[in-house]
Amino acid sequence: MLFLLLGMALAVACTGWFKRRLWGWRLAVVIIATQVVGDLVNVLSGDVVNGAIGFTIAGGLLFYLLRSEVRAAFASGNMTSVR
């Protein structure tokens, strides 16, 4: 049941992301930030390798999402200038 809810949240985020909606960006940030926290918990609970790898990947994605150029593209609805 939880994976079904996760899949639905990801589908909604994907829809907003491709339509360049600010709510889609916000939902993506929340989902990725939750992943970062989960990976950090894994590191602290002893699963260092898997947690560190996940934390690095999700942290990189979160860093990209929080860049001012990406935020501005979603605020304006235009993503042609984002690299």
mmCIF file as gemmi writes it, N, C-alpha and C atoms, coordinates in Angstrom:
data_model
loop_
_atom_site.group_PDB
_atom_site.id
_atom_site.type_symbol
_atom_site.label_atom_id
_atom_site.label_alt_id
_atom_site.label_comp_id
_atom_site.label_asym_id
_atom_site.label_entity_id
_atom_site.label_seq_id
_atom_site.pdbx_PDB_ins_code
_atom_site.Cartn_x
_atom_site.Cartn_y
_atom_site.Cartn_z
_atom_site.occupancy
_atom_site.B_iso_or_equiv
_atom_site.pdbx_formal_charge
_atom_site.auth_seq_id
_atom_site.auth_asym_id
_atom_site.pdbx_PDB_model_num
ATOM 1 N N . MET Axp A 1 ? 0.823 -1.189 0 1 0 ? 1 A 1
ATOM 2 C CA . MET Axp A 1 ? 0 0 0 1 0 ? 1 A 1
ATOM 3 C C . MET Axp A 1 ? 0.875 1.265 0 1 0 ? 1 A 1
ATOM 4 N N . LEU Axp A 2 ? 1.968 1.231 0.771 1 0 ? 2 A 1
ATOM 5 C CA . LEU Axp A 2 ? 2.842 2.41 0.821 1 0 ? 2 A 1
ATOM 6 C C . LEU Axp A 2 ? 3.519 2.674 -0.527 1 0 ? 2 A 1
ATOM 7 N N . PHE Axp A 3 ? 3.897 1.598 -1.218 1 0 ? 3 A 1
ATOM 8 C CA . PHE Axp A 3 ? 4.51 1.794 -2.532 1 0 ? 3 A 1
ATOM 9 C C . PHE Axp A 3 ? 3.509 2.351 -3.539 1 0 ? 3 A 1
ATOM 10 N N . LEU Axp A 4 ? 2.259 1.99 -3.398 1 0 ? 4 A 1
ATOM 11 C CA . LEU Axp A 4 ? 1.222 2.556 -4.259 1 0 ? 4 A 1
ATOM 12 C C . LEU Axp A 4 ? 1.091 4.063 -4.019 1 0 ? 4 A 1
ATOM 13 N N . LEU Axp A 5 ? 1.098 4.468 -2.755 1 0 ? 5 A 1
ATOM 14 C CA . LEU Axp A 5 ? 1.043 5.895 -2.424 1 0 ? 5 A 1
ATOM 15 C C . LEU Axp A 5 ? 2.282 6.631 -2.93 1 0 ? 5 A 1
ATOM 16 N N . LEU Axp A 6 ? 3.444 6.008 -2.783 1 0 ? 6 A 1
ATOM 17 C CA . LEU Axp A 6 ? 4.674 6.619 -3.29 1 0 ? 6 A 1
ATOM 18 C C . LEU Axp A 6 ? 4.606 6.77 -4.807 1 0 ? 6 A 1
ATOM 19 N N . GLY Axp A 7 ? 4.137 5.744 -5.481 1 0 ? 7 A 1
ATOM 20 C CA . GLY Axp A 7 ? 4.008 5.809 -6.935 1 0 ? 7 A 1
ATOM 21 C C . GLY Axp A 7 ? 3.052 6.903 -7.386 1 0 ? 7 A 1
ATOM 22 N N . MET Axp A 8 ? 1.967 7.066 -6.653 1 0 ? 8 A 1
ATOM 23 C CA . MET Axp A 8 ? 1.01 8.125 -6.999 1 0 ? 8 A 1
ATOM 24 C C . MET Axp A 8 ? 1.626 9.503 -6.766 1 0 ? 8 A 1
ATOM 25 N N . ALA Axp A 9 ? 2.368 9.676 -5.67 1 0 ? 9 A 1
ATOM 26 C CA . ALA Axp A 9 ? 3.022 10.957 -5.399 1 0 ? 9 A 1
ATOM 27 C C . ALA Axp A 9 ? 4.054 11.271 -6.472 1 0 ? 9 A 1
ATOM 28 N N . LEU Axp A 10 ? 4.796 10.265 -6.901 1 0 ? 10 A 1
ATOM 29 C CA . LEU Axp A 10 ? 5.785 10.477 -7.958 1 0 ? 10 A 1
ATOM 30 C C . LEU Axp A 10 ? 5.129 10.802 -9.292 1 0 ? 10 A 1
ATOM 31 N N . ALA Axp A 11 ? 3.999 10.175 -9.586 1 0 ? 11 A 1
ATOM 32 C CA . ALA Axp A 11 ? 3.285 10.476 -10.831 1 0 ? 11 A 1
ATOM 33 C C . ALA Axp A 11 ? 2.762 11.909 -10.826 1 0 ? 11 A 1
ATOM 34 N N . VAL Axp A 12 ? 2.25 12.348 -9.688 1 0 ? 12 A 1
ATOM 35 C CA . VAL Axp A 12 ? 1.765 13.725 -9.577 1 0 ? 12 A 1
ATOM 36 C C . VAL Axp A 12 ? 2.929 14.707 -9.72 1 0 ? 12 A 1
ATOM 37 N N . ALA Axp A 13 ? 4.047 14.411 -9.058 1 0 ? 13 A 1
ATOM 38 C CA . ALA Axp A 13 ? 5.228 15.278 -9.162 1 0 ? 13 A 1
ATOM 39 C C . ALA Axp A 13 ? 5.735 15.332 -10.604 1 0 ? 13 A 1
ATOM 40 N N . CYS Axp A 14 ? 5.717 14.193 -11.277 1 0 ? 14 A 1
ATOM 41 C CA . CYS Axp A 14 ? 6.157 14.136 -12.677 1 0 ? 14 A 1
ATOM 42 C C . CYS Axp A 14 ? 5.272 14.997 -13.568 1 0 ? 14 A 1
ATOM 43 N N . THR Axp A 15 ? 3.985 14.949 -13.341 1 0 ? 15 A 1
ATOM 44 C CA . THR Axp A 15 ? 3.052 15.758 -14.126 1 0 ? 15 A 1
ATOM 45 C C . THR Axp A 15 ? 3.336 17.247 -13.931 1 0 ? 15 A 1
ATOM 46 N N . GLY Axp A 16 ? 3.477 17.659 -12.69 1 0 ? 16 A 1
ATOM 47 C CA . GLY Axp A 16 ? 3.787 19.063 -12.415 1 0 ? 16 A 1
ATOM 48 C C . GLY Axp A 16 ? 5.145 19.479 -12.928 1 0 ? 16 A 1
ATOM 49 N N . TRP Axp A 17 ? 6.106 18.562 -12.857 1 0 ? 17 A 1
ATOM 50 C CA . TRP Axp A 17 ? 7.473 18.854 -13.319 1 0 ? 17 A 1
ATOM 51 C C . TRP Axp A 17 ? 7.478 19.124 -14.824 1 0 ? 17 A 1
ATOM 52 N N . PHE Axp A 18 ? 6.857 18.253 -15.596 1 0 ? 18 A 1
ATOM 53 C CA . PHE Axp A 18 ? 6.883 18.416 -17.041 1 0 ? 18 A 1
ATOM 54 C C . PHE Axp A 18 ? 6.027 19.583 -17.529 1 0 ? 18 A 1
ATOM 55 N N . LYS Axp A 19 ? 5.068 20.004 -16.716 1 0 ? 19 A 1
ATOM 56 C CA . LYS Axp A 19 ? 4.271 21.181 -17.062 1 0 ? 19 A 1
ATOM 57 C C . LYS Axp A 19 ? 4.891 22.463 -16.5 1 0 ? 19 A 1
ATOM 58 N N . ARG Axp A 20 ? 6.072 22.33 -15.863 1 0 ? 20 A 1
ATOM 59 C CA . ARG Axp A 20 ? 6.806 23.467 -15.286 1 0 ? 20 A 1
ATOM 60 C C . ARG Axp A 20 ? 5.98 24.239 -14.256 1 0 ? 20 A 1
ATOM 61 N N . ARG Axp A 21 ? 5.257 23.506 -13.434 1 0 ? 21 A 1
ATOM 62 C CA . ARG Axp A 21 ? 4.447 24.123 -12.391 1 0 ? 21 A 1
ATOM 63 C C . ARG Axp A 21 ? 5.257 24.236 -11.113 1 0 ? 21 A 1
ATOM 64 N N . LEU Axp A 22 ? 5.079 25.325 -10.385 1 0 ? 22 A 1
ATOM 65 C CA . LEU Axp A 22 ? 5.801 25.536 -9.138 1 0 ? 22 A 1
ATOM 66 C C . LEU Axp A 22 ? 5.465 24.448 -8.119 1 0 ? 22 A 1
ATOM 67 N N . TRP Axp A 23 ? 4.226 24.001 -8.074 1 0 ? 23 A 1
ATOM 68 C CA . TRP Axp A 23 ? 3.852 22.946 -7.134 1 0 ? 23 A 1
ATOM 69 C C . TRP Axp A 23 ? 4.547 21.631 -7.481 1 0 ? 23 A 1
ATOM 70 N N . GLY Axp A 24 ? 4.816 21.395 -8.743 1 0 ? 24 A 1
ATOM 71 C CA . GLY Axp A 24 ? 5.546 20.194 -9.156 1 0 ? 24 A 1
ATOM 72 C C . GLY Axp A 24 ? 6.979 20.239 -8.67 1 0 ? 24 A 1
ATOM 73 N N . TRP Axp A 25 ? 7.585 21.426 -8.744 1 0 ? 25 A 1
ATOM 74 C CA . TRP Axp A 25 ? 8.948 21.602 -8.232 1 0 ? 25 A 1
ATOM 75 C C . TRP Axp A 25 ? 8.967 21.399 -6.719 1 0 ? 25 A 1
ATOM 76 N N . ARG Axp A 26 ? 7.997 21.997 -6.033 1 0 ? 26 A 1
ATOM 77 C CA . ARG Axp A 26 ? 7.942 21.871 -4.569 1 0 ? 26 A 1
ATOM 78 C C . ARG Axp A 26 ? 7.75 20.42 -4.144 1 0 ? 26 A 1
ATOM 79 N N . LEU Axp A 27 ? 6.868 19.712 -4.835 1 0 ? 27 A 1
ATOM 80 C CA . LEU Axp A 27 ? 6.633 18.313 -4.504 1 0 ? 27 A 1
ATOM 81 C C . LEU Axp A 27 ? 7.891 17.478 -4.761 1 0 ? 27 A 1
ATOM 82 N N . ALA Axp A 28 ? 8.591 17.739 -5.847 1 0 ? 28 A 1
ATOM 83 C CA . ALA Axp A 28 ? 9.846 17.032 -6.127 1 0 ? 28 A 1
ATOM 84 C C . ALA Axp A 28 ? 10.88 17.306 -5.043 1 0 ? 28 A 1
ATOM 85 N N . VAL Axp A 29 ? 10.959 18.554 -4.585 1 0 ? 29 A 1
ATOM 86 C CA . VAL Axp A 29 ? 11.905 18.904 -3.52 1 0 ? 29 A 1
ATOM 87 C C . VAL Axp A 29 ? 11.556 18.146 -2.238 1 0 ? 29 A 1
ATOM 88 N N . VAL Axp A 30 ? 10.29 18.076 -1.897 1 0 ? 30 A 1
ATOM 89 C CA . VAL Axp A 30 ? 9.87 17.367 -0.678 1 0 ? 30 A 1
ATOM 90 C C . VAL Axp A 30 ? 10.196 15.878 -0.784 1 0 ? 30 A 1
ATOM 91 N N . ILE Axp A 31 ? 9.939 15.276 -1.937 1 0 ? 31 A 1
ATOM 92 C CA . ILE Axp A 31 ? 10.199 13.849 -2.112 1 0 ? 31 A 1
ATOM 93 C C . ILE Axp A 31 ? 11.696 13.565 -2.03 1 0 ? 31 A 1
ATOM 94 N N . ILE Axp A 32 ? 12.507 14.357 -2.711 1 0 ? 32 A 1
ATOM 95 C CA . ILE Axp A 32 ? 13.952 14.132 -2.683 1 0 ? 32 A 1
ATOM 96 C C . ILE Axp A 32 ? 14.52 14.431 -1.298 1 0 ? 32 A 1
ATOM 97 N N . ALA Axp A 33 ? 14.02 15.479 -0.632 1 0 ? 33 A 1
ATOM 98 C CA . ALA Axp A 33 ? 14.495 15.785 0.722 1 0 ? 33 A 1
ATOM 99 C C . ALA Axp A 33 ? 14.158 14.647 1.687 1 0 ? 33 A 1
ATOM 100 N N . THR Axp A 34 ? 13 14.038 1.515 1 0 ? 34 A 1
ATOM 101 C CA . THR Axp A 34 ? 12.638 12.884 2.336 1 0 ? 34 A 1
ATOM 102 C C . THR Axp A 34 ? 13.608 11.733 2.095 1 0 ? 34 A 1
ATOM 103 N N . GLN Axp A 35 ? 14.002 11.547 0.854 1 0 ? 35 A 1
ATOM 104 C CA . GLN Axp A 35 ? 14.983 10.505 0.524 1 0 ? 35 A 1
ATOM 105 C C . GLN Axp A 35 ? 16.326 10.8 1.178 1 0 ? 35 A 1
ATOM 106 N N . VAL Axp A 36 ? 16.744 12.063 1.171 1 0 ? 36 A 1
ATOM 107 C CA . VAL Axp A 36 ? 18.009 12.446 1.809 1 0 ? 36 A 1
ATOM 108 C C . VAL Axp A 36 ? 17.967 12.122 3.298 1 0 ? 36 A 1
ATOM 109 N N . VAL Axp A 37 ? 16.869 12.472 3.957 1 0 ? 37 A 1
ATOM 110 C CA . VAL Axp A 37 ? 16.725 12.192 5.392 1 0 ? 37 A 1
ATOM 111 C C . VAL Axp A 37 ? 16.735 10.684 5.642 1 0 ? 37 A 1
ATOM 112 N N . GLY Axp A 38 ? 16.041 9.93 4.82 1 0 ? 38 A 1
ATOM 113 C CA . GLY Axp A 38 ? 16.026 8.476 4.964 1 0 ? 38 A 1
ATOM 114 C C . GLY Axp A 38 ? 17.403 7.866 4.801 1 0 ? 38 A 1
ATOM 115 N N . ASP Axp A 39 ? 18.167 8.355 3.839 1 0 ? 39 A 1
ATOM 116 C CA . ASP Axp A 39 ? 19.52 7.848 3.641 1 0 ? 39 A 1
ATOM 117 C C . ASP Axp A 39 ? 20.428 8.229 4.802 1 0 ? 39 A 1
ATOM 118 N N . LEU Axp A 40 ? 20.229 9.409 5.355 1 0 ? 40 A 1
ATOM 119 C CA . LEU Axp A 40 ? 21.006 9.819 6.525 1 0 ? 40 A 1
ATOM 120 C C . LEU Axp A 40 ? 20.685 8.917 7.725 1 0 ? 40 A 1
ATOM 121 N N . VAL Axp A 41 ? 19.419 8.568 7.886 1 0 ? 41 A 1
ATOM 122 C CA . VAL Axp A 41 ? 19.034 7.636 8.953 1 0 ? 41 A 1
ATOM 123 C C . VAL Axp A 41 ? 19.701 6.283 8.733 1 0 ? 41 A 1
ATOM 124 N N . ASN Axp A 42 ? 19.774 5.821 7.486 1 0 ? 42 A 1
ATOM 125 C CA . ASN Axp A 42 ? 20.456 4.558 7.188 1 0 ? 42 A 1
ATOM 126 C C . ASN Axp A 42 ? 21.922 4.619 7.593 1 0 ? 42 A 1
ATOM 127 N N . VAL Axp A 43 ? 22.58 5.733 7.293 1 0 ? 43 A 1
ATOM 128 C CA . VAL Axp A 43 ? 23.993 5.888 7.675 1 0 ? 43 A 1
ATOM 129 C C . VAL Axp A 43 ? 24.132 5.823 9.191 1 0 ? 43 A 1
ATOM 130 N N . LEU Axp A 44 ? 23.275 6.544 9.896 1 0 ? 44 A 1
ATOM 131 C CA . LEU Axp A 44 ? 23.365 6.597 11.352 1 0 ? 44 A 1
ATOM 132 C C . LEU Axp A 44 ? 22.972 5.276 12.018 1 0 ? 44 A 1
ATOM 133 N N . SER Axp A 45 ? 22.18 4.454 11.342 1 0 ? 45 A 1
ATOM 134 C CA . SER Axp A 45 ? 21.776 3.171 11.92 1 0 ? 45 A 1
ATOM 135 C C . SER Axp A 45 ? 22.733 2.042 11.565 1 0 ? 45 A 1
ATOM 136 N N . GLY Axp A 46 ? 23.802 2.351 10.84 1 0 ? 46 A 1
ATOM 137 C CA . GLY Axp A 46 ? 24.826 1.341 10.587 1 0 ? 46 A 1
ATOM 138 C C . GLY Axp A 46 ? 24.956 0.87 9.151 1 0 ? 46 A 1
ATOM 139 N N . ASP Axp A 47 ? 24.026 1.198 8.299 1 0 ? 47 A 1
ATOM 140 C CA . ASP Axp A 47 ? 24.112 0.805 6.882 1 0 ? 47 A 1
ATOM 141 C C . ASP Axp A 47 ? 24.856 1.91 6.126 1 0 ? 47 A 1
ATOM 142 N N . VAL Axp A 48 ? 26.144 1.999 6.406 1 0 ? 48 A 1
ATOM 143 C CA . VAL Axp A 48 ? 26.933 3.148 5.967 1 0 ? 48 A 1
ATOM 144 C C . VAL Axp A 48 ? 27.079 3.208 4.452 1 0 ? 48 A 1
ATOM 145 N N . VAL Axp A 49 ? 27.414 2.102 3.822 1 0 ? 49 A 1
ATOM 146 C CA . VAL Axp A 49 ? 27.695 2.123 2.379 1 0 ? 49 A 1
ATOM 147 C C . VAL Axp A 49 ? 26.442 2.503 1.587 1 0 ? 49 A 1
ATOM 148 N N . ASN Axp A 50 ? 25.351 1.776 1.797 1 0 ? 50 A 1
ATOM 149 C CA . ASN Axp A 50 ? 24.119 2.072 1.059 1 0 ? 50 A 1
ATOM 150 C C . ASN Axp A 50 ? 23.589 3.459 1.386 1 0 ? 50 A 1
ATOM 151 N N . GLY Axp A 51 ? 23.624 3.826 2.654 1 0 ? 51 A 1
ATOM 152 C CA . GLY Axp A 51 ? 23.14 5.14 3.052 1 0 ? 51 A 1
ATOM 153 C C . GLY Axp A 51 ? 23.97 6.264 2.471 1 0 ? 51 A 1
ATOM 154 N N . ALA Axp A 52 ? 25.294 6.081 2.466 1 0 ? 52 A 1
ATOM 155 C CA . ALA Axp A 52 ? 26.183 7.125 1.937 1 0 ? 52 A 1
ATOM 156 C C . ALA Axp A 52 ? 26.008 7.3 0.432 1 0 ? 52 A 1
ATOM 157 N N . ILE Axp A 53 ? 25.858 6.182 -0.267 1 0 ? 53 A 1
ATOM 158 C CA . ILE Axp A 53 ? 25.654 6.268 -1.717 1 0 ? 53 A 1
ATOM 159 C C . ILE Axp A 53 ? 24.322 6.949 -2.023 1 0 ? 53 A 1
ATOM 160 N N . GLY Axp A 54 ? 23.266 6.53 -1.348 1 0 ? 54 A 1
ATOM 161 C CA . GLY Axp A 54 ? 21.958 7.15 -1.553 1 0 ? 54 A 1
ATOM 162 C C . GLY Axp A 54 ? 21.953 8.615 -1.161 1 0 ? 54 A 1
ATOM 163 N N . PHE Axp A 55 ? 22.608 8.926 -0.051 1 0 ? 55 A 1
ATOM 164 C CA . PHE Axp A 55 ? 22.688 10.318 0.409 1 0 ? 55 A 1
ATOM 165 C C . PHE Axp A 55 ? 23.415 11.187 -0.61 1 0 ? 55 A 1
ATOM 166 N N . THR Axp A 56 ? 24.487 10.67 -1.179 1 0 ? 56 A 1
ATOM 167 C CA . THR Axp A 56 ? 25.246 11.431 -2.174 1 0 ? 56 A 1
ATOM 168 C C . THR Axp A 56 ? 24.413 11.694 -3.425 1 0 ? 56 A 1
ATOM 169 N N . ILE Axp A 57 ? 23.74 10.67 -3.917 1 0 ? 57 A 1
ATOM 170 C CA . ILE Axp A 57 ? 22.937 10.83 -5.135 1 0 ? 57 A 1
ATOM 171 C C . ILE Axp A 57 ? 21.747 11.748 -4.884 1 0 ? 57 A 1
ATOM 172 N N . ALA Axp A 58 ? 20.992 11.484 -3.825 1 0 ? 58 A 1
ATOM 173 C CA . ALA Axp A 58 ? 19.817 12.312 -3.532 1 0 ? 58 A 1
ATOM 174 C C . ALA Axp A 58 ? 20.233 13.728 -3.159 1 0 ? 58 A 1
ATOM 175 N N . GLY Axp A 59 ? 21.356 13.87 -2.459 1 0 ? 59 A 1
ATOM 176 C CA . GLY Axp A 59 ? 21.855 15.201 -2.119 1 0 ? 59 A 1
ATOM 177 C C . GLY Axp A 59 ? 22.231 15.997 -3.363 1 0 ? 59 A 1
ATOM 178 N N . GLY Axp A 60 ? 22.833 15.325 -4.339 1 0 ? 60 A 1
ATOM 179 C CA . GLY Axp A 60 ? 23.153 15.996 -5.602 1 0 ? 60 A 1
ATOM 180 C C . GLY Axp A 60 ? 21.905 16.444 -6.342 1 0 ? 60 A 1
ATOM 181 N N . LEU Axp A 61 ? 20.897 15.582 -6.361 1 0 ? 61 A 1
ATOM 182 C CA . LEU Axp A 61 ? 19.634 15.962 -6.995 1 0 ? 61 A 1
ATOM 183 C C . LEU Axp A 61 ? 18.976 17.133 -6.273 1 0 ? 61 A 1
ATOM 184 N N . LEU Axp A 62 ? 19.006 17.097 -4.943 1 0 ? 62 A 1
ATOM 185 C CA . LEU Axp A 62 ? 18.42 18.188 -4.171 1 0 ? 62 A 1
ATOM 186 C C . LEU Axp A 62 ? 19.186 19.494 -4.402 1 0 ? 62 A 1
ATOM 187 N N . PHE Axp A 63 ? 20.512 19.39 -4.462 1 0 ? 63 A 1
ATOM 188 C CA . PHE Axp A 63 ? 21.329 20.567 -4.75 1 0 ? 63 A 1
ATOM 189 C C . PHE Axp A 63 ? 20.944 21.167 -6.102 1 0 ? 63 A 1
ATOM 190 N N . TYR Axp A 64 ? 20.757 20.312 -7.104 1 0 ? 64 A 1
ATOM 191 C CA . TYR Axp A 64 ? 20.349 20.792 -8.43 1 0 ? 64 A 1
ATOM 192 C C . TYR Axp A 64 ? 18.979 21.458 -8.378 1 0 ? 64 A 1
ATOM 193 N N . LEU Axp A 65 ? 18.033 20.826 -7.707 1 0 ? 65 A 1
ATOM 194 C CA . LEU Axp A 65 ? 16.675 21.371 -7.637 1 0 ? 65 A 1
ATOM 195 C C . LEU Axp A 65 ? 16.629 22.722 -6.937 1 0 ? 65 A 1
ATOM 196 N N . LEU Axp A 66 ? 17.516 22.934 -5.971 1 0 ? 66 A 1
ATOM 197 C CA . LEU Axp A 66 ? 17.491 24.164 -5.189 1 0 ? 66 A 1
ATOM 198 C C . LEU Axp A 66 ? 18.311 25.297 -5.807 1 0 ? 66 A 1
ATOM 199 N N . ARG Axp A 67 ? 18.934 25.058 -6.943 1 0 ? 67 A 1
ATOM 200 C CA . ARG Axp A 67 ? 19.671 26.134 -7.62 1 0 ? 67 A 1
ATOM 201 C C . ARG Axp A 67 ? 18.692 27.223 -8.046 1 0 ? 67 A 1
ATOM 202 N N . SER Axp A 68 ? 19.159 28.451 -8.004 1 0 ? 68 A 1
ATOM 203 C CA . SER Axp A 68 ? 18.283 29.585 -8.313 1 0 ? 68 A 1
ATOM 204 C C . SER Axp A 68 ? 17.763 29.533 -9.752 1 0 ? 68 A 1
ATOM 205 N N . GLU Axp A 69 ? 18.564 29.018 -10.685 1 0 ? 69 A 1
ATOM 206 C CA . GLU Axp A 69 ? 18.118 28.939 -12.074 1 0 ? 69 A 1
ATOM 207 C C . GLU Axp A 69 ? 16.944 27.978 -12.23 1 0 ? 69 A 1
ATOM 208 N N . VAL Axp A 70 ? 16.994 26.877 -11.514 1 0 ? 70 A 1
ATOM 209 C CA . VAL Axp A 70 ? 15.913 25.893 -11.61 1 0 ? 70 A 1
ATOM 210 C C . VAL Axp A 70 ? 14.655 26.441 -10.954 1 0 ? 70 A 1
ATOM 211 N N . ARG Axp A 71 ? 14.807 27.03 -9.773 1 0 ? 71 A 1
ATOM 212 C CA . ARG Axp A 71 ? 13.642 27.636 -9.102 1 0 ? 71 A 1
ATOM 213 C C . ARG Axp A 71 ? 13.007 28.696 -9.982 1 0 ? 71 A 1
ATOM 214 N N . ALA Axp A 72 ? 13.84 29.543 -10.594 1 0 ? 72 A 1
ATOM 215 C CA . ALA Axp A 72 ? 13.318 30.615 -11.442 1 0 ? 72 A 1
ATOM 216 C C . ALA Axp A 72 ? 12.591 30.056 -12.659 1 0 ? 72 A 1
ATOM 217 N N . ALA Axp A 73 ? 13.096 28.953 -13.205 1 0 ? 73 A 1
ATOM 218 C CA . ALA Axp A 73 ? 12.447 28.353 -14.374 1 0 ? 73 A 1
ATOM 219 C C . ALA Axp A 73 ? 11.054 27.853 -14.026 1 0 ? 73 A 1
ATOM 220 N N . PHE Axp A 74 ? 10.883 27.328 -12.841 1 0 ? 74 A 1
ATOM 221 C CA . PHE Axp A 74 ? 9.565 26.846 -12.447 1 0 ? 74 A 1
ATOM 222 C C . PHE Axp A 74 ? 8.655 27.982 -12.027 1 0 ? 74 A 1
ATOM 223 N N . ALA Axp A 75 ? 9.222 29.041 -11.504 1 0 ? 75 A 1
ATOM 224 C CA . ALA Axp A 75 ? 8.403 30.194 -11.13 1 0 ? 75 A 1
ATOM 225 C C . ALA Axp A 75 ? 7.852 30.883 -12.368 1 0 ? 75 A 1
ATOM 226 N N . SER Axp A 76 ? 8.671 30.896 -13.447 1 0 ? 76 A 1
ATOM 227 C CA . SER Axp A 76 ? 8.237 31.574 -14.663 1 0 ? 76 A 1
ATOM 228 C C . SER Axp A 76 ? 7.578 30.627 -15.662 1 0 ? 76 A 1
ATOM 229 N N . GLY Axp A 77 ? 7.774 29.317 -15.479 1 0 ? 77 A 1
ATOM 230 C CA . GLY Axp A 77 ? 7.202 28.349 -16.41 1 0 ? 77 A 1
ATOM 231 C C . GLY Axp A 77 ? 8.057 28.133 -17.641 1 0 ? 77 A 1
ATOM 232 N N . ASN Axp A 78 ? 9.294 28.656 -17.664 1 0 ? 78 A 1
ATOM 233 C CA . ASN Axp A 78 ? 10.186 28.526 -18.816 1 0 ? 78 A 1
ATOM 234 C C . ASN Axp A 78 ? 11.445 27.84 -18.358 1 0 ? 78 A 1
ATOM 235 N N . MET Axp A 79 ? 11.806 26.72 -18.995 1 0 ? 79 A 1
ATOM 236 C CA . MET Axp A 79 ? 12.984 25.985 -18.557 1 0 ? 79 A 1
ATOM 237 C C . MET Axp A 79 ? 14.012 25.882 -19.673 1 0 ? 79 A 1
ATOM 238 N N . THR Axp A 80 ? 13.975 26.725 -20.653 1 0 ? 80 A 1
ATOM 239 C CA . THR Axp A 80 ? 14.913 26.614 -21.766 1 0 ? 80 A 1
ATOM 240 C C . THR Axp A 80 ? 16.314 27.059 -21.368 1 0 ? 80 A 1
ATOM 241 N N . SER Axp A 81 ? 16.451 27.905 -20.343 1 0 ? 81 A 1
ATOM 242 C CA . SER Axp A 81 ? 17.761 28.406 -19.977 1 0 ? 81 A 1
ATOM 243 C C . SER Axp A 81 ? 18.443 27.595 -18.881 1 0 ? 81 A 1
ATOM 244 N N . VAL Axp A 82 ? 17.821 26.525 -18.392 1 0 ? 82 A 1
ATOM 245 C CA . VAL Axp A 82 ? 18.403 25.724 -17.315 1 0 ? 82 A 1
ATOM 246 C C . VAL Axp A 82 ? 19.291 24.644 -17.897 1 0 ? 82 A 1
ATOM 247 N N . ARG Axp A 83 ? 20.467 24.491 -17.323 1 0 ? 83 A 1
ATOM 248 C CA . ARG Axp A 83 ? 21.402 23.437 -17.776 1 0 ? 83 A 1
ATOM 249 C C . ARG Axp A 83 ? 21.671 22.473 -16.675 1 0 ? 83 A 1
